[in-house]
């Protein structure tokens, strides 16, 4: 049984087609005060279920809907639950920045586990340490394989390619991608934080650039960090810049910011649904459905779905 996210029907339908199985939407009723009631209107006793959910904006609502769905399944006799969390909200809040703060990601993970999920699939978590915070079985997959194939379509000569991280936190990501592409040049945008204002200052590009530059990150929120990275490499004489991002958070005017940037094309995946009003001419969506489908197929070998 595949229980899917009503907020991401495009990805849900692609998964259904890839797996040749029916999808099932939980019955969700929203009360006037915003509270939710979730009901499973099928017989799930002694079965297993995979639940597809993006814990994206509105984060709290999507988190509770996932947990309520898990709880409803448990109360109706389900055997095993595989939580496919395409995007994990609060993933950037994984440590204390200032004394007196909470660690929101740890709280979110505790809530997820308390709901009764048996296993979790994460796609490109913000930190490699995120899976270590879970006490249930966790699998991690990446969209880098999708990015690598698309980059090879754009440029077949690896001597023309450079992969760039917009900050120091993404160095591991571009090193993996570089190996996938046969060992291309790598670069990072070096930054420094003003301790008084908290603002990040761009200190320039560290590494080697080629004529075609592919900037890779796990997410885009406002687009500010990405456009700074785009400007930094174009100032170095790069001829073409392409952006590759797993999670399209796209807060505020991010679509407009990216469309008006010097990037030739912006590639994002469907881990978060991109509504029509946030789509823009430079955008191309790459689907993670094949990645998720392969993980579900592996899981099916052990449980009857």
N, C-alpha and C positions, 0 to 999 in steps of 0.2 A: 504494500500500500504506500502510495506517495501522496503525502499531504502537503499542499503547496501554499505559497504566499499570495493572497489575493492582490497584493500591491505590486507584484512582479509577474504578471500573467504571461508576458512574452517569454521569459526564461522558463516558466513552468511548462508552457506548451512545447518548447524546444526539448525539454527534458522528457516529456511524455512521448514525443515522437522518437527520440533517440533510444528510449528504453522499451518502446512499444507496450507501455502500460497506461492505464487510466490514471488521471489525477483527481484528487479529492480536495475540495475546499471546505474547511470547517465552517459551521454556521456561527456567524458573529453578530450579536445584537448589541447596539450601542444605546445606552440609556441617555435621557436628557442631560444628566450631569457629567456625561463622558465616560462613566464606568462601562465595562464590557462584560458580556456573558458569552461564553463559547461552549458550543454543543457539538458533539460528534454524533451524527445521525445515521451511522452505519454500525453494523455488528463487527467489532474489532477484537472480540475475545479470542485469545490464543494466537493472535496474529502479530506481525512486526510492522513497524511503520518508519518511513524516512520523512522528516519534516523539513521543508525548505523555508528558510526565513532570513530576511535581511534586517538586522537590528540597527536600522538607520533612522533618519528623521521621519516622524517623531520617535526618538529612541525609546523613551519610557513606555509609550504605547505598544511599540513593536516587541519590546522585551516582555511585557506582560502578556501580550497575545501568544507569544511562543510558549511561555511558561504555563498559561492557562490551557493551551492545547495539549501540552505534555500531560498535565494533571488530569484533564478530561479523558485522555487515552488510558492513563493508568487506572482510573476509576472504572473504566469499561473493559478491563481485563486484557489490555495489550501485553505482549510478551517482551518486546524489545523496541527501543526508540533510538533512531539515528538522527541527531540534529545536524542539519546542513546549514550552517550559519555563514551565508555568503559575505556578510559584512558585520563586524562586531563593533557596535558603538562604544564609545569611551576608550577605545584601544590606545589613544594617545595619552590618556591619563593613567599611565601604568606605574608611576612612582610619585613620591612627594617632591614638589618643586619648592615649597616654602614650609617652614615649621607651622604646624597647626592644621595642615590640610588632610583631607581624606585621600585614599587611593581608589577612585571610582571603578577602575577596571576590575580590581579584586572583588569589590562588592557585586558588580554585575555577574562575574563568573560564579560567585557563591549562590546568587539567585538562580542562575541557569541550572546549576548542579542540584540545588534543592528541589527544583521542579520534578526531577526524576528521570532526566535524559541519561541514556546509557553510554552513548558515544557521540563525539562532536567532530565535524569537519570544518576547518577554517581555511579560508583562501587569502593568501598574502596578509597575515596578521602584521600589524604595524611594527612589532618587535619580535625577534626570535625567541625572546623569553616568555612571550604570552602563553604558549602551550604548557610551560612549566607551572603556571598558576592553576591549572586544572587538576582535579583529582580523578576525573573520569578519563576514559580512553580518548585521545585526541589525535586526529590526522590533520596534516597540513599540506595543502596543495598550492601551486603558484600559477599565475597567468603568464609567467615568463616564456613558457613554451609557445604560447599564442603570439607573444610579442616577437620572439625569435623568427617564427615563420613569416610574419608580416614584414619584418625588417628585410629578410632575404628576398621577398617579393619586390620591395622598393629598390634595393641595391644588392646585386649579386656579387660585386667585388668587395671583399672584406677590407681591402686597402683603402677604400673610400669611406669606411664606417668608423664612427667613434660613438661609444655609449657614455652617457653622462648622468651623474646623480646630482639633483639640485641641492643636496646637503650631505654632510658627512655621514648621516645615519643610513644612507642608502648605498654605501660603498659595497657591502656584501652582495646586494642585489645586482649591481652592474658587473661585478666580477663573475657571477654565475652566468649572466647573459653573454658576457664577452666570451666565455668558454664555449657556450652554445653556438656562437657565431664563428668559432674557429680561432679565437684569440685576437680580437680587434682592440683598437686603442681605447683607453678609459680616461675619464676626467671627472672631477668633482668641483662643485661650486663651494668655495671656502668662505665661511661667514664668521662673524664675531658678534656676540650679544652685548649691547650697552647695559651695564649693570644698573644704571639709574633709570633709564626709560624702558628697558626690557626689549627694545627694538633690535632686530638683526641687521647688521651692516654687511653688505656684499664686499668681500675682499678680493674677488677675482676667481679665475679658473685655475685649478691645480691639476696638471696632467696633460695629456696629448689629445689634440683634436684633428679630425679629418674633414673633408669637404661636406660630408653629410653627417649630421649630428642627431642622435636619438636620445632624448632626455627621458629617463624612466623613474617613476615614483609609485608608491603604493596607493596614494590617494591625492585628490585635488579638492580643496575646500573653497577658498575664496579665489584661488588662482594667482595670488600675489607672489608666492615663492616660485611658482613655475614661470611666470612672466619675467621675473628677475633673472632666472636661469637662462631663459631664451635670449634676453638682451645681453647677458654676459658672454654667451658663446658667439652671438652674431657680431659683437664688437671685436671678436678675435678673427673675424673674416670667414666664418663658416657660411657655406653657400645655401644649404637647406637644413632646416630644423624640424624634427618630428617629435611629438610628445606621445608617450605611452604611459597610461595610468590604469591601475586595477580598479580602484573604487571611486566612482564619480559622485562625491558628496555634493559638489556644486552649490555652495552657499551663496546667497545674495546675487551679485552681478557676475559671478564666475563665468557663465557662458559668454557674456558680452566681452569680458576681459580676455578670454581665450581666443574668441573670434577676431578681436582687434590686435592680437599679438602677432609677432613676426613668424610664428610657427606656420609651416606649410600645411600640416595636417595634425589633428589631435585624435588619438585612438584611446578609447576607454572600453572597459568590459561592462557586462550587464549584471554585476554583483548587486548593484543598486539600480532600480528602475529609473530611467531617465525620461521624465514626462516630455510631451511634445513641446511645451513652452520653454524647456531648457535645452532643446536640441538646436544646433547651429551648423551652418554650412561646412565648416572645417571638421566637424565631428564624424568619426566612423566608429561604430560599436562592434566590438569583438565579443563573441559569446563564450562564456565558461561552461556552457551546457555539456560539451564533450568531456571536460575534466570531471565534472560532477557525476555524469552518467557512468564513467568508468569506475568511480569509487562506489557508487550504488550497486553496480554489477558485481563488484568484489564482495560487497556486504550480502547481496542476495544469495551468494553461494553458501552462506552459513545460516541464513534465515529466510523463511518464506514470506515474501512481500506481496 
